Amino acid sequence: MENSEKSELEHMVLAPYVQKSTALRGKYRYVGGNQFRHALSTFAILLDYHYMDSVLLKASFIHDVFEDSKCVTADEIIRLDSDGPEVYKLVMEVTRNNEESKDQYLERVLKTGSEKAKILKCADRISNLTDLHSDIFDKQFVHKYIEETKKWVLPMAKEVNEHMLIELKDIIRRREANMRMTGHIWPLTRKGS
Protein backbone atom coordinates (compact mmCIF):
# COMPACT_ATOMS: atom_id res chain seq x y z
CA MET A 1 0.00 0.00 0.00
CA GLU A 2 1.35 3.38 -0.98
CA ASN A 3 1.67 6.11 1.67
CA SER A 4 -0.92 8.20 -0.17
CA GLU A 5 -3.36 5.26 -0.07
CA LYS A 6 -2.69 4.76 3.64
CA SER A 7 -3.47 8.43 4.20
CA GLU A 8 -6.72 8.20 2.23
CA LEU A 9 -7.77 5.09 4.12
CA GLU A 10 -7.02 6.71 7.49
CA HIS A 11 -9.51 9.47 6.73
CA MET A 12 -12.36 7.21 5.65
CA VAL A 13 -15.11 6.46 8.11
CA LEU A 14 -15.41 2.70 7.57
CA ALA A 15 -16.40 1.41 11.01
CA PRO A 16 -20.17 2.06 10.68
CA TYR A 17 -20.21 0.02 7.45
CA VAL A 18 -18.20 -2.79 9.00
CA GLN A 19 -20.69 -2.81 11.87
CA LYS A 20 -23.66 -3.05 9.47
CA SER A 21 -21.94 -5.90 7.63
CA THR A 22 -21.87 -7.94 10.85
CA ALA A 23 -25.55 -8.65 10.11
CA LEU A 24 -24.10 -11.20 7.66
CA ARG A 25 -22.29 -13.22 10.36
CA GLY A 26 -25.14 -15.69 10.67
CA LYS A 27 -25.41 -16.22 6.91
CA TYR A 28 -23.60 -19.48 6.25
CA ARG A 29 -21.53 -20.07 3.11
CA TYR A 30 -21.26 -23.57 1.63
CA VAL A 31 -17.47 -23.30 1.68
CA GLY A 32 -17.57 -22.56 5.39
CA GLY A 33 -17.47 -19.28 7.19
CA ASN A 34 -20.15 -16.72 6.57
CA GLN A 35 -21.15 -13.82 4.36
CA PHE A 36 -19.48 -11.35 6.72
CA ARG A 37 -16.09 -12.85 5.89
CA HIS A 38 -16.96 -12.74 2.19
CA ALA A 39 -17.69 -9.00 2.54
CA LEU A 40 -14.26 -8.48 4.12
CA SER A 41 -12.69 -10.49 1.32
CA THR A 42 -14.37 -8.30 -1.29
CA PHE A 43 -13.05 -5.20 0.50
CA ALA A 44 -9.54 -6.71 0.56
CA ILE A 45 -9.68 -7.46 -3.17
CA LEU A 46 -10.54 -3.83 -3.89
CA LEU A 47 -7.63 -2.68 -1.72
CA ASP A 48 -5.36 -5.13 -3.51
CA TYR A 49 -6.31 -3.41 -6.78
CA HIS A 50 -5.57 0.01 -5.21
CA TYR A 51 -9.17 1.26 -5.19
CA MET A 52 -9.42 4.07 -2.66
CA ASP A 53 -12.87 5.39 -3.54
CA SER A 54 -14.71 5.70 -0.21
CA VAL A 55 -18.14 4.90 -1.67
CA LEU A 56 -16.84 1.77 -3.40
CA LEU A 57 -14.99 0.53 -0.33
CA LYS A 58 -17.92 1.20 2.00
CA ALA A 59 -20.30 -0.55 -0.39
CA SER A 60 -18.04 -3.61 -0.45
CA PHE A 61 -18.77 -4.26 3.23
CA ILE A 62 -22.54 -4.28 2.74
CA HIS A 63 -22.96 -5.36 -0.89
CA ASP A 64 -24.90 -8.52 0.14
CA VAL A 65 -26.75 -7.09 3.13
CA PHE A 66 -30.10 -6.51 1.41
CA GLU A 67 -30.09 -9.92 -0.29
CA ASP A 68 -28.99 -11.94 2.74
CA SER A 69 -30.24 -10.08 5.81
CA LYS A 70 -33.43 -8.41 6.93
CA CYS A 71 -31.70 -6.64 9.83
CA VAL A 72 -30.52 -3.54 7.97
CA THR A 73 -32.75 -0.91 6.38
CA ALA A 74 -32.13 1.49 3.52
CA ASP A 75 -32.62 4.44 5.87
CA GLU A 76 -29.92 3.13 8.23
CA ILE A 77 -27.39 3.04 5.40
CA ILE A 78 -28.40 6.40 3.95
CA ARG A 79 -27.94 8.06 7.36
CA LEU A 80 -24.59 6.45 8.29
CA ASP A 81 -22.49 9.35 6.99
CA SER A 82 -22.23 11.81 4.11
CA ASP A 83 -21.45 8.95 1.69
CA GLY A 84 -24.50 6.98 2.84
CA PRO A 85 -26.85 7.93 -0.02
CA GLU A 86 -24.24 7.08 -2.69
CA VAL A 87 -23.24 3.88 -0.91
CA TYR A 88 -26.87 2.79 -0.76
CA LYS A 89 -27.35 3.60 -4.46
CA LEU A 90 -24.28 1.53 -5.40
CA VAL A 91 -25.32 -1.40 -3.22
CA MET A 92 -28.75 -1.39 -4.86
CA GLU A 93 -27.09 -1.51 -8.30
CA VAL A 94 -25.43 -4.80 -7.35
CA THR A 95 -28.42 -6.20 -5.47
CA ARG A 96 -30.53 -8.74 -7.33
CA ASN A 97 -34.23 -7.90 -7.43
CA ASN A 98 -36.69 -10.65 -6.50
CA GLU A 99 -38.18 -10.47 -10.01
CA GLU A 100 -34.84 -10.95 -11.77
CA SER A 101 -33.33 -14.25 -12.83
CA LYS A 102 -29.58 -14.50 -12.27
CA ASP A 103 -28.96 -13.88 -15.98
CA GLN A 104 -31.28 -10.84 -16.02
CA TYR A 105 -29.52 -9.44 -12.98
CA LEU A 106 -26.02 -9.87 -14.40
CA GLU A 107 -27.12 -8.51 -17.78
CA ARG A 108 -28.54 -5.43 -16.03
CA VAL A 109 -25.28 -4.78 -14.20
CA LEU A 110 -23.28 -5.31 -17.40
CA LYS A 111 -25.46 -3.12 -19.62
CA THR A 112 -26.65 -0.36 -17.28
CA GLY A 113 -24.46 -0.58 -14.18
CA SER A 114 -22.11 2.22 -13.25
CA GLU A 115 -18.35 1.73 -13.44
CA LYS A 116 -18.28 1.32 -9.65
CA ALA A 117 -21.02 -1.33 -9.80
CA LYS A 118 -19.01 -3.32 -12.35
CA ILE A 119 -15.82 -3.01 -10.31
CA LEU A 120 -17.65 -4.15 -7.17
CA LYS A 121 -19.26 -7.06 -9.02
CA CYS A 122 -15.85 -8.15 -10.35
CA ALA A 123 -14.31 -8.07 -6.86
CA ASP A 124 -17.33 -9.97 -5.51
CA ARG A 125 -16.97 -12.61 -8.24
CA ILE A 126 -13.21 -12.97 -7.64
CA SER A 127 -14.00 -13.70 -3.99
CA ASN A 128 -16.75 -16.16 -4.91
CA LEU A 129 -14.66 -17.98 -7.52
CA THR A 130 -11.77 -18.25 -5.09
CA ASP A 131 -14.12 -20.13 -2.75
CA LEU A 132 -15.62 -22.27 -5.55
CA HIS A 133 -14.27 -25.79 -5.08
CA SER A 134 -15.52 -28.87 -6.89
CA ASP A 135 -15.18 -31.00 -3.77
CA ILE A 136 -17.72 -28.79 -1.97
CA PHE A 137 -20.11 -27.67 -4.70
CA ASP A 138 -22.18 -29.78 -7.06
CA LYS A 139 -20.31 -30.18 -10.36
CA GLN A 140 -23.24 -28.81 -12.37
CA PHE A 141 -23.37 -25.71 -10.15
CA VAL A 142 -19.63 -25.12 -10.62
CA HIS A 143 -19.93 -25.53 -14.40
CA LYS A 144 -22.93 -23.15 -14.54
CA TYR A 145 -21.20 -20.59 -12.31
CA ILE A 146 -18.09 -20.60 -14.49
CA GLU A 147 -20.14 -20.23 -17.69
CA GLU A 148 -22.15 -17.40 -16.13
CA THR A 149 -18.90 -15.66 -15.20
CA LYS A 150 -17.57 -15.99 -18.75
CA LYS A 151 -20.79 -14.63 -20.24
CA TRP A 152 -21.47 -11.68 -17.93
CA VAL A 153 -18.61 -10.87 -15.56
CA LEU A 154 -15.62 -11.14 -17.91
CA PRO A 155 -17.12 -8.42 -20.15
CA MET A 156 -17.55 -6.22 -17.06
CA ALA A 157 -13.91 -6.73 -16.11
CA LYS A 158 -12.84 -6.01 -19.68
CA GLU A 159 -14.59 -2.64 -19.38
CA VAL A 160 -13.27 -1.61 -15.98
CA ASN A 161 -9.99 -3.31 -15.07
CA GLU A 162 -7.76 -5.43 -17.28
CA HIS A 163 -5.93 -6.86 -14.24
CA MET A 164 -9.20 -8.10 -12.73
CA LEU A 165 -9.97 -9.63 -16.14
CA ILE A 166 -6.65 -11.49 -16.07
CA GLU A 167 -7.29 -12.74 -12.52
CA LEU A 168 -10.82 -13.87 -13.33
CA LYS A 169 -9.62 -15.76 -16.42
CA ASP A 170 -6.85 -17.37 -14.38
CA ILE A 171 -9.23 -18.53 -11.64
CA ILE A 172 -11.62 -19.91 -14.28
CA ARG A 173 -8.76 -21.74 -16.01
CA ARG A 174 -7.66 -23.27 -12.72
CA ARG A 175 -11.19 -24.30 -11.72
CA GLU A 176 -11.80 -25.89 -15.13
CA ALA A 177 -8.45 -27.71 -15.00
CA ASN A 178 -9.31 -29.03 -11.55
CA MET A 179 -12.71 -30.16 -12.74
CA ARG A 180 -11.13 -32.00 -15.69
CA MET A 181 -8.52 -33.64 -13.44
CA THR A 182 -11.18 -34.88 -11.06
CA GLY A 183 -13.48 -35.94 -13.88
CA HIS A 184 -16.11 -33.37 -12.99
CA ILE A 185 -16.18 -31.56 -16.32
CA TRP A 186 -17.35 -33.55 -19.26
CA PRO A 187 -16.53 -32.55 -22.83
CA LEU A 188 -19.30 -30.52 -24.39
CA THR A 189 -19.05 -32.61 -27.56
CA ARG A 190 -17.71 -36.13 -27.93
CA LYS A 191 -16.37 -37.71 -31.06
CA GLY A 192 -18.63 -40.40 -32.38
CA SER A 193 -21.69 -39.30 -30.43
FENHU-V887904 format. One record per pair of residues at least 12 apart in sequence whose ideal C-beta (glycine too) atoms are under 10 Angstrom apart, sorted by sequence separation. I is the first residue (numbers start at 0). J is the second residue. If there is no record, write none. Layout:
I & J
I & J
This chain:
21 & 33
22 & 34
23 & 35
24 & 36
26 & 38
64 & 76
75 & 87
76 & 88
95 & 107
108 & 120
152 & 164
155 & 167
156 & 168
22 & 35
23 & 36
42 & 55
45 & 58
46 & 59
74 & 87
95 & 108
128 & 141
131 & 144
20 & 34
21 & 35
23 & 37
24 & 38
42 & 56
45 & 59
61 & 75
73 & 87
76 & 90
93 & 107
94 & 108
131 & 145
153 & 167
20 & 35
23 & 38
41 & 56
42 & 57
44 & 59
61 & 76
76 & 91
92 & 107
93 & 108
105 & 120
152 & 167
153 & 168
20 & 36
22 & 38
23 & 39
42 & 58
43 & 59
92 & 108
104 & 120
128 & 144
20 & 37
21 & 38
41 & 58
42 & 59
73 & 90
127 & 144
128 & 145
131 & 148
17 & 35
20 & 38
41 & 59
42 & 60
58 & 76
61 & 79
73 & 91
149 & 167
153 & 171
19 & 38
20 & 39
40 & 59
41 & 60
57 & 76
71 & 90
92 & 111
93 & 112
105 & 124
148 & 167
149 & 168
152 & 171
38 & 58
39 & 59
42 & 62
92 & 112
93 & 113
124 & 144
128 & 148
148 & 168
17 & 38
20 & 41
38 & 59
39 & 60
41 & 62
92 & 113
127 & 148
16 & 38
17 & 39
20 & 42
38 & 60
41 & 63
57 & 79
65 & 87
93 & 115
94 & 116
148 & 170
149 & 171
38 & 61
57 & 80
89 & 112
92 & 115
93 & 116
124 & 147
125 & 148
148 & 171
38 & 62
58 & 82
62 & 86
66 & 90
89 & 113
92 & 116
93 & 117
124 & 148
128 & 152
17 & 42
35 & 60
37 & 62
38 & 63
57 & 82
61 & 86
65 & 90
88 & 113
91 & 116
92 & 117
93 & 118
127 & 152
145 & 170
146 & 171
16 & 42
37 & 63
38 & 64
56 & 82
57 & 83
60 & 86
61 & 87
64 & 90
65 & 91
89 & 115
90 & 116
93 & 119
145 & 171
148 & 174
53 & 80
55 & 82
58 & 85
59 & 86
62 & 89
63 & 90
66 & 93
67 & 94
88 & 115
89 & 116
92 & 119
93 & 120
121 & 148
124 & 151
125 & 152
144 & 171
145 & 172
34 & 62
35 & 63
53 & 81
54 & 82
57 & 85
58 & 86
61 & 89
62 & 90
65 & 93
66 & 94
88 & 116
92 & 120
124 & 152
13 & 42
34 & 63
35 & 64
38 & 67
53 & 82
54 & 83
57 & 86
58 & 87
61 & 90
65 & 94
66 & 95
89 & 118
90 & 119
123 & 152
124 & 153
145 & 174
34 & 64
37 & 67
52 & 82
54 & 84
55 & 85
56 & 86
57 & 87
58 & 88
59 & 89
60 & 90
62 & 92
63 & 93
64 & 94
65 & 95
66 & 96
85 & 115
89 & 119
93 & 123
144 & 174
145 & 175
54 & 85
55 & 86
58 & 89
59 & 90
62 & 93
63 & 94
66 & 97
120 & 151
121 & 152
124 & 155
125 & 156
34 & 66
35 & 67
53 & 85
54 & 86
57 & 89
58 & 90
62 & 94
63 & 95
120 & 152
121 & 153
124 & 156
142 & 174
34 & 67
35 & 68
52 & 85
53 & 86
54 & 87
57 & 90
58 & 91
61 & 94
141 & 174
142 & 175
145 & 178
33 & 67
34 & 68
54 & 88
55 & 89
58 & 92
59 & 93
121 & 155
122 & 156
141 & 175
54 & 89
58 & 93
117 & 152
120 & 155
121 & 156
54 & 90
119 & 155
120 & 156
121 & 157
141 & 177
142 & 178
16 & 53
20 & 57
23 & 60
26 & 63
52 & 89
117 & 154
118 & 155
121 & 158
129 & 166
141 & 178
8 & 46
19 & 57
23 & 61
26 & 64
117 & 155
118 & 156
121 & 159
122 & 160
125 & 163
128 & 166
20 & 59
21 & 60
22 & 61
23 & 62
116 & 155
117 & 156
120 & 159
121 & 160
124 & 163
128 & 167
131 & 170
145 & 184
11 & 51
13 & 53
16 & 56
17 & 57
20 & 60
23 & 63
26 & 66
27 & 67
117 & 157
118 & 158
119 & 159
131 & 171
138 & 178
11 & 52
12 & 53
16 & 57
19 & 60
20 & 61
22 & 63
23 & 64
26 & 67
109 & 150
110 & 151
114 & 155
117 & 158
118 & 159
122 & 163
125 & 166
128 & 169
129 & 170
133 & 174
142 & 183
4 & 46
11 & 53
15 & 57
16 & 58
18 & 60
19 & 61
20 & 62
22 & 64
25 & 67
26 & 68
101 & 143
105 & 147
109 & 151
117 & 159
118 & 160
121 & 163
124 & 166
125 & 167
128 & 170
132 & 174
133 & 175
141 & 183
142 & 184
8 & 51
10 & 53
11 & 54
13 & 56
16 & 59
17 & 60
18 & 61
20 & 63
21 & 64
23 & 66
25 & 68
101 & 144
105 & 148
108 & 151
109 & 152
112 & 155
116 & 159
117 & 160
121 & 164
124 & 167
127 & 170
128 & 171
131 & 174
134 & 177
138 & 181
141 & 184
142 & 185
7 & 51
13 & 57
16 & 60
17 & 61
20 & 64
23 & 67
24 & 68
106 & 150
107 & 151
108 & 152
109 & 153
110 & 154
114 & 158
115 & 159
122 & 166
129 & 173
133 & 177
138 & 182
139 & 183
4 & 49
6 & 51
7 & 52
8 & 53
11 & 56
12 & 57
15 & 60
16 & 61
19 & 64
22 & 67
23 & 68
25 & 70
102 & 147
105 & 150
106 & 151
109 & 154
110 & 155
114 & 159
118 & 163
121 & 166
125 & 170
128 & 173
129 & 174
132 & 177
133 & 178
138 & 183
142 & 187
0 & 46
4 & 50
5 & 51
7 & 53
11 & 57
13 & 59
14 & 60
15 & 61
22 & 68
101 & 147
105 & 151
109 & 155
112 & 158
113 & 159
114 & 160
117 & 163
121 & 167
124 & 170
128 & 174
131 & 177
137 & 183
138 & 184
0 & 47
4 & 51
13 & 60
21 & 68
22 & 69
23 & 70
104 & 151
105 & 152
108 & 155
112 & 159
133 & 180
134 & 181
136 & 183
138 & 185
1 & 49
3 & 51
8 & 56
16 & 64
20 & 68
22 & 70
23 & 71
102 & 150
133 & 181
0 & 49
7 & 56
19 & 68
21 & 70
22 & 71
102 & 151
105 & 154
109 & 158
133 & 182
134 & 183
1 & 51
21 & 71
101 & 151
105 & 155
133 & 183
0 & 51
19 & 70
20 & 71
133 & 184
19 & 71
18 & 71
19 & 72
22 & 75
62 & 116
19 & 75
19 & 76
58 & 115
62 & 119
58 & 116
62 & 120
55 & 114
59 & 118
15 & 75
16 & 76
19 & 79
55 & 115
58 & 118
59 & 119
62 & 122
63 & 123
15 & 76
18 & 79
54 & 115
55 & 116
58 & 119
62 & 123
52 & 114
15 & 78
16 & 79
52 & 115
55 & 118
56 & 119
59 & 122
15 & 79
16 & 80
55 & 119
59 & 123
14 & 79
15 & 80
50 & 115
54 & 119
14 & 80
16 & 82
52 & 118
12 & 79
13 & 80
15 & 82
16 & 83
19 & 86
55 & 122
59 & 126
12 & 80
15 & 83
50 & 118
11 & 80
12 & 81
50 & 119
12 & 82
16 & 86
48 & 118
11 & 82
50 & 122
45 & 118
48 & 121
44 & 118
45 & 119
48 & 122
44 & 119
47 & 122
45 & 121
46 & 122
44 & 121
45 & 122
48 & 125
41 & 119
44 & 122
45 & 123
47 & 125
41 & 120
43 & 122
44 & 123
41 & 121
42 & 122
44 & 124
45 & 125
41 & 122
44 & 125
40 & 122
41 & 123
44 & 126
40 & 123
41 & 124
43 & 126
41 & 125
42 & 126
38 & 123
40 & 125
41 & 126
44 & 129
37 & 123
40 & 126
41 & 127
39 & 126
40 & 127
38 & 126
37 & 126
40 & 129
36 & 126
37 & 127
40 & 130
37 & 129
37 & 130
36 & 130
30 & 127
32 & 130
28 & 127
30 & 129
31 & 130
30 & 130
29 & 130
30 & 131
28 & 130
29 & 131
30 & 132
29 & 132
31 & 135
30 & 135
29 & 135
30 & 136
28 & 135
29 & 136
29 & 137
50 & 160
29 & 140
48 & 160
49 & 162
48 & 162
47 & 162
48 & 163
47 & 163
45 & 163
48 & 166
44 & 163
47 & 166
44 & 166
